[in-house]
Amino acid sequence: MMMTTWLKTVIMMIDPNIGRDEKELKLEQADVAIRILIADDQVLFADNLKLMLETLTNDLQVVGIAYNGAQAIELVDSLIPDIVLMDVRMPHTDGVQATRIIKRSYPEQKIIMLTTFIDDSYVESALNHGAEGYLLKNIRPEQLISAIRAVHGGSVLLSPALVSRLMHKQDEDSPVDPESASIRETIAKMGNREKEILGLIAQGYTNKKIAEKLFISDPTVRNYISAIYAKLGSKDRLEVMTLARKNIKHTPDAT
């Protein structure tokens, strides 16, 4: 299947450093340390991940390790990390449910799912509960480092393999035809603010970043997004992103 513009965009976001050397990457370190909580029940993996992040960078600081979802929830409350690297399958509370609980109390907490599981239901559930990224553990170290910095800066990231799978699923299973005239007509009838927000969703903006760009409150953004979802007949952010990329000719420029 021909790669869509949206798919290319996401792949570029997850791996923006192909062909660049280590010296260039180090120049892009954050001005202040990014505080990271690792949540993974595999002790050896978690310890090695901490060692890798702190050895290869000067701006990533692992402030804690949780070995199950329940512990991750507790440590987010006590440590207030900038980023949580969350495994999916863990004892007591799995990573997806931990994400849901954390986001309910701390909606601005940034969470990246980092797992070996590529199951579509996990991906969709994690994103629907507010995760800012879903990456596979076979990711290269420099890609993971870049992804952490990107999410800290407000991006939403998916591994290319997951994007490809989900795009195929959208084409085959979506109850809404993204190329239909009815979808374009629905978007055309939206208010200017709804169109503006839909365009930003298409570019991967989080709710917080949309609020900052448009100078409106987070609850106002959520209200607009709920209205957009209802009009498009979808409850899935990924599906809405796909529909927007395929049916909006011009979207606001990301800055």
Number of C-alpha atoms within 10 A of each C-alpha: 6 5 9 13 11 20 18 12 13 20 17 14 22 24 18 14 15 9 6 9 9 11 8 10 14 13 8 11 17 15 8 10 14 19 18 25 24 25 29 27 19 13 13 9 12 19 13 11 15 19 12 13 19 14 11 14 16 15 18 22 19 19 16 17 21 23 18 23 27 19 17 27 22 13 19 20 13 9 13 16 21 20 23 28 25 30 29 27 18 19 14 12 18 18 28 26 17 25 30 20 17 22 18 13 11 14 17 15 20 24 28 26 28 23 19 13 16 15 10 13 9 17 23 19 16 24 24 16 18 25 26 25 25 28 27 19 16 10 15 10 14 17 17 19 19 19 24 25 19 17 21 19 11 17 20 25 25 23 20 19 12 17 20 17 13 19 20 13 12 18 12 10 11 13 10 16 14 21 11 10 11 13 19 17 11 12 21 13 12 15 11 11 12 17 21 16 23 27 22 22 23 23 21 23 20 19 23 17 18 22 18 12 14 12 9 12 13 17 12 12 20 15 11 18 20 14 14 22 17 11 14 20 14 16 14 13 18 21 22 21 18 20 23 26 22 16 17 15 8 11 17 13 8 10 4
